Amino acid sequence: MSPEAIILSPVITEKGTMVSTRGNQVVFRVRPEAGKDAIRDAIEQLFKVTVLRVRTLNQMGKERRRGMMKGRQMDWKKAYVTLKEGDRIEFFEGA
């Protein structure tokens, strides 16, 4: 699987911003079947950084309701990637 197929998008939230400033971490939405080694290799190839640690968690999809109809959002996987000191991944340059 290519690195572009493993890493789906960055997760930009308040918590994601907080962990990036405190612990030099970045949060990504990844494919559910991707393992930690595959995520590590994909990040290192795409962004040319050194990854120290990868923590993953499975987010369960929320139940949604629209009138009488019930539905459920898809389950997805989130990866917290710890980078080597001095390495950075900037999503909003100049902001």
Backbone atoms as SQL, in Angstrom:
CREATE TABLE atoms (id INTEGER PRIMARY KEY, chain TEXT, resi INTEGER, resn TEXT, atom TEXT, x REAL, y REAL, z REAL);
INSERT INTO atoms VALUES
  (1, 'A', 1, 'MET', 'N', 0.846, -1.174, 0.000),
  (2, 'A', 1, 'MET', 'CA', 0.000, 0.000, 0.000),
  (3, 'A', 1, 'MET', 'C', 0.895, 1.243, 0.000),
  (4, 'A', 2, 'SER', 'N', 0.535, 2.230, -0.782),
  (5, 'A', 2, 'SER', 'CA', 1.357, 3.434, -0.880),
  (6, 'A', 2, 'SER', 'C', 1.176, 4.316, 0.351),
  (7, 'A', 3, 'PRO', 'N', 2.163, 5.168, 0.653),
  (8, 'A', 3, 'PRO', 'CA', 2.043, 6.056, 1.815),
  (9, 'A', 3, 'PRO', 'C', 0.845, 7.004, 1.714),
  (10, 'A', 4, 'GLU', 'N', 0.532, 7.434, 0.494),
  (11, 'A', 4, 'GLU', 'CA', -0.617, 8.328, 0.313),
  (12, 'A', 4, 'GLU', 'C', -1.935, 7.633, 0.622),
  (13, 'A', 5, 'ALA', 'N', -1.983, 6.317, 0.452),
  (14, 'A', 5, 'ALA', 'CA', -3.204, 5.569, 0.732),
  (15, 'A', 5, 'ALA', 'C', -3.360, 5.279, 2.222),
  (16, 'A', 6, 'ILE', 'N', -2.261, 5.233, 2.958),
  (17, 'A', 6, 'ILE', 'CA', -2.319, 4.936, 4.396),
  (18, 'A', 6, 'ILE', 'C', -2.740, 6.168, 5.190),
  (19, 'A', 7, 'ILE', 'N', -2.106, 7.309, 4.915),
  (20, 'A', 7, 'ILE', 'CA', -2.404, 8.555, 5.631),
  (21, 'A', 7, 'ILE', 'C', -3.545, 9.252, 4.907),
  (22, 'A', 8, 'LEU', 'N', -4.701, 9.368, 5.559),
  (23, 'A', 8, 'LEU', 'CA', -5.861, 9.968, 4.918),
  (24, 'A', 8, 'LEU', 'C', -5.886, 11.486, 5.079),
  (25, 'A', 9, 'SER', 'N', -5.680, 11.981, 6.297),
  (26, 'A', 9, 'SER', 'CA', -5.705, 13.424, 6.523),
  (27, 'A', 9, 'SER', 'C', -5.175, 13.738, 7.911),
  (28, 'A', 10, 'PRO', 'N', -4.724, 14.981, 8.118),
  (29, 'A', 10, 'PRO', 'CA', -4.379, 15.375, 9.480),
  (30, 'A', 10, 'PRO', 'C', -5.657, 15.674, 10.264),
  (31, 'A', 11, 'VAL', 'N', -5.600, 15.471, 11.566),
  (32, 'A', 11, 'VAL', 'CA', -6.726, 15.798, 12.435),
  (33, 'A', 11, 'VAL', 'C', -6.367, 17.096, 13.142),
  (34, 'A', 12, 'ILE', 'N', -7.058, 18.163, 12.772),
  (35, 'A', 12, 'ILE', 'CA', -6.741, 19.473, 13.322),
  (36, 'A', 12, 'ILE', 'C', -7.860, 19.868, 14.277),
  (37, 'A', 13, 'THR', 'N', -7.592, 19.669, 15.561),
  (38, 'A', 13, 'THR', 'CA', -8.540, 19.990, 16.617),
  (39, 'A', 13, 'THR', 'C', -7.778, 20.729, 17.719),
  (40, 'A', 14, 'GLU', 'N', -8.497, 21.137, 18.748),
  (41, 'A', 14, 'GLU', 'CA', -7.832, 21.784, 19.885),
  (42, 'A', 14, 'GLU', 'C', -6.847, 20.839, 20.552),
  (43, 'A', 15, 'LYS', 'N', -7.264, 19.601, 20.757),
  (44, 'A', 15, 'LYS', 'CA', -6.382, 18.630, 21.402),
  (45, 'A', 15, 'LYS', 'C', -5.170, 18.325, 20.527),
  (46, 'A', 16, 'GLY', 'N', -5.385, 18.205, 19.223),
  (47, 'A', 16, 'GLY', 'CA', -4.283, 17.958, 18.309),
  (48, 'A', 16, 'GLY', 'C', -3.272, 19.088, 18.307),
  (49, 'A', 17, 'THR', 'N', -3.750, 20.318, 18.391),
  (50, 'A', 17, 'THR', 'CA', -2.860, 21.473, 18.458),
  (51, 'A', 17, 'THR', 'C', -2.104, 21.496, 19.776),
  (52, 'A', 18, 'MET', 'N', -2.777, 21.115, 20.866),
  (53, 'A', 18, 'MET', 'CA', -2.143, 21.111, 22.183),
  (54, 'A', 18, 'MET', 'C', -1.015, 20.075, 22.242),
  (55, 'A', 19, 'VAL', 'N', -1.249, 18.859, 21.742),
  (56, 'A', 19, 'VAL', 'CA', -0.203, 17.840, 21.803),
  (57, 'A', 19, 'VAL', 'C', 0.946, 18.160, 20.857),
  (58, 'A', 20, 'SER', 'N', 0.675, 18.907, 19.796),
  (59, 'A', 20, 'SER', 'CA', 1.762, 19.266, 18.882),
  (60, 'A', 20, 'SER', 'C', 2.701, 20.292, 19.514),
  (61, 'A', 21, 'THR', 'N', 2.165, 21.183, 20.326),
  (62, 'A', 21, 'THR', 'CA', 3.025, 22.179, 20.967),
  (63, 'A', 21, 'THR', 'C', 3.731, 21.616, 22.198),
  (64, 'A', 22, 'ARG', 'N', 3.058, 20.757, 22.951),
  (65, 'A', 22, 'ARG', 'CA', 3.665, 20.216, 24.176),
  (66, 'A', 22, 'ARG', 'C', 4.628, 19.064, 23.914),
  (67, 'A', 23, 'GLY', 'N', 4.191, 18.087, 23.123),
  (68, 'A', 23, 'GLY', 'CA', 4.953, 16.853, 23.025),
  (69, 'A', 23, 'GLY', 'C', 5.541, 16.564, 21.670),
  (70, 'A', 24, 'ASN', 'N', 5.548, 17.554, 20.749),
  (71, 'A', 24, 'ASN', 'CA', 6.082, 17.361, 19.402),
  (72, 'A', 24, 'ASN', 'C', 5.400, 16.175, 18.722),
  (73, 'A', 25, 'GLN', 'N', 4.067, 16.153, 18.801),
  (74, 'A', 25, 'GLN', 'CA', 3.270, 15.092, 18.202),
  (75, 'A', 25, 'GLN', 'C', 2.372, 15.671, 17.120),
  (76, 'A', 26, 'VAL', 'N', 1.972, 14.808, 16.182),
  (77, 'A', 26, 'VAL', 'CA', 1.035, 15.169, 15.132),
  (78, 'A', 26, 'VAL', 'C', -0.031, 14.086, 15.083),
  (79, 'A', 27, 'VAL', 'N', -1.268, 14.476, 14.812),
  (80, 'A', 27, 'VAL', 'CA', -2.379, 13.534, 14.797),
  (81, 'A', 27, 'VAL', 'C', -2.865, 13.375, 13.357),
  (82, 'A', 28, 'PHE', 'N', -3.026, 12.123, 12.920),
  (83, 'A', 28, 'PHE', 'CA', -3.478, 11.824, 11.569),
  (84, 'A', 28, 'PHE', 'C', -4.653, 10.864, 11.602),
  (85, 'A', 29, 'ARG', 'N', -5.516, 10.983, 10.590),
  (86, 'A', 29, 'ARG', 'CA', -6.552, 9.986, 10.342),
  (87, 'A', 29, 'ARG', 'C', -5.949, 8.996, 9.355),
  (88, 'A', 30, 'VAL', 'N', -5.965, 7.707, 9.700),
  (89, 'A', 30, 'VAL', 'CA', -5.312, 6.689, 8.883),
  (90, 'A', 30, 'VAL', 'C', -6.309, 5.588, 8.526),
  (91, 'A', 31, 'ARG', 'N', -5.913, 4.728, 7.606),
  (92, 'A', 31, 'ARG', 'CA', -6.758, 3.594, 7.216),
  (93, 'A', 31, 'ARG', 'C', -6.879, 2.620, 8.387),
  (94, 'A', 32, 'PRO', 'N', -8.065, 2.061, 8.615),
  (95, 'A', 32, 'PRO', 'CA', -8.267, 1.169, 9.760),
  (96, 'A', 32, 'PRO', 'C', -7.399, -0.075, 9.748),
  (97, 'A', 33, 'GLU', 'N', -7.015, -0.558, 8.580),
  (98, 'A', 33, 'GLU', 'CA', -6.218, -1.784, 8.521),
  (99, 'A', 33, 'GLU', 'C', -4.721, -1.529, 8.603),
  (100, 'A', 34, 'ALA', 'N', -4.308, -0.264, 8.677),
  (101, 'A', 34, 'ALA', 'CA', -2.880, 0.078, 8.732),
  (102, 'A', 34, 'ALA', 'C', -2.315, -0.209, 10.118),
  (103, 'A', 35, 'GLY', 'N', -1.128, -0.811, 10.164),
  (104, 'A', 35, 'GLY', 'CA', -0.445, -1.079, 11.416),
  (105, 'A', 35, 'GLY', 'C', 0.512, 0.052, 11.767),
  (106, 'A', 36, 'LYS', 'N', 1.071, -0.015, 12.961),
  (107, 'A', 36, 'LYS', 'CA', 1.966, 1.049, 13.429),
  (108, 'A', 36, 'LYS', 'C', 3.227, 1.158, 12.573),
  (109, 'A', 37, 'ASP', 'N', 3.788, 0.018, 12.161),
  (110, 'A', 37, 'ASP', 'CA', 4.981, 0.060, 11.323),
  (111, 'A', 37, 'ASP', 'C', 4.695, 0.695, 9.967),
  (112, 'A', 38, 'ALA', 'N', 3.559, 0.381, 9.374),
  (113, 'A', 38, 'ALA', 'CA', 3.185, 0.956, 8.082),
  (114, 'A', 38, 'ALA', 'C', 2.952, 2.463, 8.208),
  (115, 'A', 39, 'ILE', 'N', 2.339, 2.884, 9.316),
  (116, 'A', 39, 'ILE', 'CA', 2.097, 4.314, 9.548),
  (117, 'A', 39, 'ILE', 'C', 3.427, 5.037, 9.726),
  (118, 'A', 40, 'ARG', 'N', 4.340, 4.445, 10.491),
  (119, 'A', 40, 'ARG', 'CA', 5.663, 5.034, 10.707),
  (120, 'A', 40, 'ARG', 'C', 6.401, 5.232, 9.376),
  (121, 'A', 41, 'ASP', 'N', 6.424, 4.188, 8.546),
  (122, 'A', 41, 'ASP', 'CA', 7.110, 4.263, 7.262),
  (123, 'A', 41, 'ASP', 'C', 6.477, 5.306, 6.342),
  (124, 'A', 42, 'ALA', 'N', 5.149, 5.381, 6.336),
  (125, 'A', 42, 'ALA', 'CA', 4.452, 6.330, 5.477),
  (126, 'A', 42, 'ALA', 'C', 4.753, 7.770, 5.874),
  (127, 'A', 43, 'ILE', 'N', 4.743, 8.058, 7.180),
  (128, 'A', 43, 'ILE', 'CA', 5.031, 9.417, 7.654),
  (129, 'A', 43, 'ILE', 'C', 6.473, 9.793, 7.322),
  (130, 'A', 44, 'GLU', 'N', 7.404, 8.885, 7.539),
  (131, 'A', 44, 'GLU', 'CA', 8.807, 9.179, 7.255),
  (132, 'A', 44, 'GLU', 'C', 9.045, 9.414, 5.770),
  (133, 'A', 45, 'GLN', 'N', 8.354, 8.672, 4.901),
  (134, 'A', 45, 'GLN', 'CA', 8.521, 8.870, 3.463),
  (135, 'A', 45, 'GLN', 'C', 7.869, 10.158, 2.977),
  (136, 'A', 46, 'LEU', 'N', 6.662, 10.454, 3.447),
  (137, 'A', 46, 'LEU', 'CA', 5.932, 11.617, 2.955),
  (138, 'A', 46, 'LEU', 'C', 6.513, 12.940, 3.440),
  (139, 'A', 47, 'PHE', 'N', 6.885, 13.011, 4.721),
  (140, 'A', 47, 'PHE', 'CA', 7.261, 14.291, 5.315),
  (141, 'A', 47, 'PHE', 'C', 8.754, 14.422, 5.604),
  (142, 'A', 48, 'LYS', 'N', 9.539, 13.380, 5.353),
  (143, 'A', 48, 'LYS', 'CA', 10.997, 13.404, 5.567),
  (144, 'A', 48, 'LYS', 'C', 11.352, 13.804, 6.995),
  (145, 'A', 49, 'VAL', 'N', 10.720, 13.129, 7.969),
  (146, 'A', 49, 'VAL', 'CA', 10.982, 13.350, 9.397),
  (147, 'A', 49, 'VAL', 'C', 11.314, 12.004, 10.034),
  (148, 'A', 50, 'THR', 'N', 11.799, 12.034, 11.272),
  (149, 'A', 50, 'THR', 'CA', 12.089, 10.822, 12.021),
  (150, 'A', 50, 'THR', 'C', 10.991, 10.608, 13.052),
  (151, 'A', 51, 'VAL', 'N', 10.354, 9.447, 13.010),
  (152, 'A', 51, 'VAL', 'CA', 9.257, 9.109, 13.917),
  (153, 'A', 51, 'VAL', 'C', 9.813, 8.289, 15.069),
  (154, 'A', 52, 'LEU', 'N', 9.546, 8.738, 16.292),
  (155, 'A', 52, 'LEU', 'CA', 9.995, 8.013, 17.478),
  (156, 'A', 52, 'LEU', 'C', 8.963, 6.998, 17.953),
  (157, 'A', 53, 'ARG', 'N', 7.681, 7.370, 17.900),
  (158, 'A', 53, 'ARG', 'CA', 6.642, 6.513, 18.458),
  (159, 'A', 53, 'ARG', 'C', 5.314, 6.755, 17.738),
  (160, 'A', 54, 'VAL', 'N', 4.529, 5.701, 17.608),
  (161, 'A', 54, 'VAL', 'CA', 3.200, 5.800, 17.010),
  (162, 'A', 54, 'VAL', 'C', 2.210, 5.162, 17.967),
  (163, 'A', 55, 'ARG', 'N', 1.184, 5.917, 18.341),
  (164, 'A', 55, 'ARG', 'CA', 0.098, 5.379, 19.153),
  (165, 'A', 55, 'ARG', 'C', -1.175, 5.455, 18.309),
  (166, 'A', 56, 'THR', 'N', -1.945, 4.390, 18.302),
  (167, 'A', 56, 'THR', 'CA', -3.164, 4.378, 17.495),
  (168, 'A', 56, 'THR', 'C', -4.374, 4.115, 18.371),
  (169, 'A', 57, 'LEU', 'N', -5.518, 4.570, 17.887),
  (170, 'A', 57, 'LEU', 'CA', -6.768, 4.262, 18.562),
  (171, 'A', 57, 'LEU', 'C', -7.876, 4.219, 17.533),
  (172, 'A', 58, 'ASN', 'N', -8.846, 3.364, 17.783),
  (173, 'A', 58, 'ASN', 'CA', -9.997, 3.220, 16.897),
  (174, 'A', 58, 'ASN', 'C', -11.136, 4.067, 17.433),
  (175, 'A', 59, 'GLN', 'N', -11.608, 4.998, 16.611),
  (176, 'A', 59, 'GLN', 'CA', -12.738, 5.847, 16.967),
  (177, 'A', 59, 'GLN', 'C', -14.013, 5.175, 16.463),
  (178, 'A', 60, 'MET', 'N', -14.964, 4.987, 17.328),
  (179, 'A', 60, 'MET', 'CA', -16.236, 4.407, 16.930),
  (180, 'A', 60, 'MET', 'C', -17.104, 5.506, 16.308),
  (181, 'A', 61, 'GLY', 'N', -17.807, 5.167, 15.238),
  (182, 'A', 61, 'GLY', 'CA', -18.675, 6.131, 14.577),
  (183, 'A', 61, 'GLY', 'C', -19.864, 6.503, 15.451),
  (184, 'A', 62, 'LYS', 'N', -20.260, 7.748, 15.374),
  (185, 'A', 62, 'LYS', 'CA', -21.381, 8.221, 16.193),
  (186, 'A', 62, 'LYS', 'C', -22.710, 7.841, 15.549),
  (187, 'A', 63, 'GLU', 'N', -23.696, 7.629, 16.390),
  (188, 'A', 63, 'GLU', 'CA', -25.042, 7.416, 15.880),
  (189, 'A', 63, 'GLU', 'C', -25.657, 8.769, 15.580),
  (190, 'A', 64, 'ARG', 'N', -26.293, 8.874, 14.441),
  (191, 'A', 64, 'ARG', 'CA', -26.955, 10.111, 14.032),
  (192, 'A', 64, 'ARG', 'C', -28.415, 9.814, 13.748),
  (193, 'A', 65, 'ARG', 'N', -29.226, 10.817, 13.933),
  (194, 'A', 65, 'ARG', 'CA', -30.651, 10.638, 13.730),
  (195, 'A', 65, 'ARG', 'C', -31.182, 11.841, 12.968),
  (196, 'A', 66, 'ARG', 'N', -31.987, 11.563, 11.977),
  (197, 'A', 66, 'ARG', 'CA', -32.618, 12.622, 11.197),
  (198, 'A', 66, 'ARG', 'C', -34.097, 12.268, 11.083),
  (199, 'A', 67, 'GLY', 'N', -34.880, 12.864, 11.946),
  (200, 'A', 67, 'GLY', 'CA', -36.294, 12.519, 11.988),
  (201, 'A', 67, 'GLY', 'C', -36.472, 11.111, 12.525),
  (202, 'A', 68, 'MET', 'N', -37.154, 10.276, 11.763),
  (203, 'A', 68, 'MET', 'CA', -37.383, 8.889, 12.167),
  (204, 'A', 68, 'MET', 'C', -36.234, 7.970, 11.775),
  (205, 'A', 69, 'MET', 'N', -35.377, 8.431, 10.895),
  (206, 'A', 69, 'MET', 'CA', -34.296, 7.602, 10.365),
  (207, 'A', 69, 'MET', 'C', -33.096, 7.631, 11.309),
  (208, 'A', 70, 'LYS', 'N', -32.562, 6.466, 11.608),
  (209, 'A', 70, 'LYS', 'CA', -31.352, 6.361, 12.399),
  (210, 'A', 70, 'LYS', 'C', -30.226, 5.932, 11.487),
  (211, 'A', 71, 'GLY', 'N', -29.048, 6.428, 11.766),
  (212, 'A', 71, 'GLY', 'CA', -27.880, 6.039, 10.984),
  (213, 'A', 71, 'GLY', 'C', -26.658, 6.038, 11.874),
  (214, 'A', 72, 'ARG', 'N', -25.565, 5.624, 11.291),
  (215, 'A', 72, 'ARG', 'CA', -24.325, 5.579, 12.047),
  (216, 'A', 72, 'ARG', 'C', -23.192, 6.003, 11.131),
  (217, 'A', 73, 'GLN', 'N', -22.312, 6.869, 11.648),
  (218, 'A', 73, 'GLN', 'CA', -21.141, 7.251, 10.889),
  (219, 'A', 73, 'GLN', 'C', -20.136, 6.107, 10.901),
  (220, 'A', 74, 'MET', 'N', -19.206, 6.138, 9.968),
  (221, 'A', 74, 'MET', 'CA', -18.230, 5.067, 9.863),
  (222, 'A', 74, 'MET', 'C', -17.233, 5.122, 11.022),
  (223, 'A', 75, 'ASP', 'N', -16.728, 3.951, 11.417),
  (224, 'A', 75, 'ASP', 'CA', -15.638, 3.870, 12.379),
  (225, 'A', 75, 'ASP', 'C', -14.352, 4.288, 11.665),
  (226, 'A', 76, 'TRP', 'N', -13.401, 4.869, 12.410),
  (227, 'A', 76, 'TRP', 'CA', -12.152, 5.289, 11.797),
  (228, 'A', 76, 'TRP', 'C', -11.017, 5.160, 12.784),
  (229, 'A', 77, 'LYS', 'N', -9.785, 5.270, 12.287),
  (230, 'A', 77, 'LYS', 'CA', -8.599, 5.071, 13.111),
  (231, 'A', 77, 'LYS', 'C', -7.789, 6.359, 13.153),
  (232, 'A', 78, 'LYS', 'N', -7.286, 6.674, 14.346),
  (233, 'A', 78, 'LYS', 'CA', -6.499, 7.877, 14.571),
  (234, 'A', 78, 'LYS', 'C', -5.112, 7.463, 15.033),
  (235, 'A', 79, 'ALA', 'N', -4.079, 8.183, 14.574),
  (236, 'A', 79, 'ALA', 'CA', -2.704, 7.871, 14.956),
  (237, 'A', 79, 'ALA', 'C', -2.047, 9.118, 15.525),
  (238, 'A', 80, 'TYR', 'N', -1.491, 8.986, 16.738),
  (239, 'A', 80, 'TYR', 'CA', -0.677, 10.034, 17.351),
  (240, 'A', 80, 'TYR', 'C', 0.778, 9.692, 17.046),
  (241, 'A', 81, 'VAL', 'N', 1.462, 10.545, 16.306),
  (242, 'A', 81, 'VAL', 'CA', 2.825, 10.292, 15.855),
  (243, 'A', 81, 'VAL', 'C', 3.762, 11.239, 16.594),
  (244, 'A', 82, 'THR', 'N', 4.711, 10.681, 17.352),
  (245, 'A', 82, 'THR', 'CA', 5.700, 11.477, 18.064),
  (246, 'A', 82, 'THR', 'C', 6.933, 11.612, 17.185),
  (247, 'A', 83, 'LEU', 'N', 7.357, 12.857, 16.970),
  (248, 'A', 83, 'LEU', 'CA', 8.500, 13.144, 16.109),
  (249, 'A', 83, 'LEU', 'C', 9.756, 13.393, 16.931),
  (250, 'A', 84, 'LYS', 'N', 10.904, 13.216, 16.281),
  (251, 'A', 84, 'LYS', 'CA', 12.184, 13.492, 16.921),
  (252, 'A', 84, 'LYS', 'C', 12.290, 14.990, 17.206),
  (253, 'A', 85, 'GLU', 'N', 12.976, 15.327, 18.271),
  (254, 'A', 85, 'GLU', 'CA', 13.158, 16.729, 18.662),
  (255, 'A', 85, 'GLU', 'C', 13.798, 17.494, 17.507),
  (256, 'A', 86, 'GLY', 'N', 13.215, 18.596, 17.131),
  (257, 'A', 86, 'GLY', 'CA', 13.724, 19.401, 16.035),
  (258, 'A', 86, 'GLY', 'C', 12.970, 19.186, 14.728),
  (259, 'A', 87, 'ASP', 'N', 12.305, 18.039, 14.556),
  (260, 'A', 87, 'ASP', 'CA', 11.504, 17.781, 13.353),
  (261, 'A', 87, 'ASP', 'C', 10.120, 18.378, 13.549),
  (262, 'A', 88, 'ARG', 'N', 9.567, 18.923, 12.459),
  (263, 'A', 88, 'ARG', 'CA', 8.229, 19.512, 12.517),
  (264, 'A', 88, 'ARG', 'C', 7.491, 19.215, 11.226),
  (265, 'A', 89, 'ILE', 'N', 6.174, 19.120, 11.323),
  (266, 'A', 89, 'ILE', 'CA', 5.292, 19.036, 10.166),
  (267, 'A', 89, 'ILE', 'C', 4.337, 20.210, 10.283),
  (268, 'A', 90, 'GLU', 'N', 4.426, 21.130, 9.342),
  (269, 'A', 90, 'GLU', 'CA', 3.570, 22.323, 9.365),
  (270, 'A', 90, 'GLU', 'C', 2.445, 22.152, 8.363),
  (271, 'A', 91, 'PHE', 'N', 1.203, 22.300, 8.811),
  (272, 'A', 91, 'PHE', 'CA', 0.058, 22.215, 7.917),
  (273, 'A', 91, 'PHE', 'C', -0.394, 23.597, 7.461),
  (274, 'A', 92, 'PHE', 'N', -0.232, 24.610, 8.316),
  (275, 'A', 92, 'PHE', 'CA', -0.606, 25.966, 7.968),
  (276, 'A', 92, 'PHE', 'C', 0.636, 26.826, 8.009),
  (277, 'A', 93, 'GLU', 'N', 1.280, 26.970, 6.886),
  (278, 'A', 93, 'GLU', 'CA', 2.514, 27.744, 6.834),
  (279, 'A', 93, 'GLU', 'C', 2.183, 29.224, 6.771),
  (280, 'A', 94, 'GLY', 'N', 2.848, 29.998, 7.583),
  (281, 'A', 94, 'GLY', 'CA', 2.657, 31.435, 7.562),
  (282, 'A', 94, 'GLY', 'C', 1.419, 31.915, 8.299),
  (283, 'A', 95, 'ALA', 'N', 0.711, 31.036, 8.973),
  (284, 'A', 95, 'ALA', 'CA', -0.494, 31.447, 9.697),
  (285, 'A', 95, 'ALA', 'C', -0.156, 31.826, 11.105);
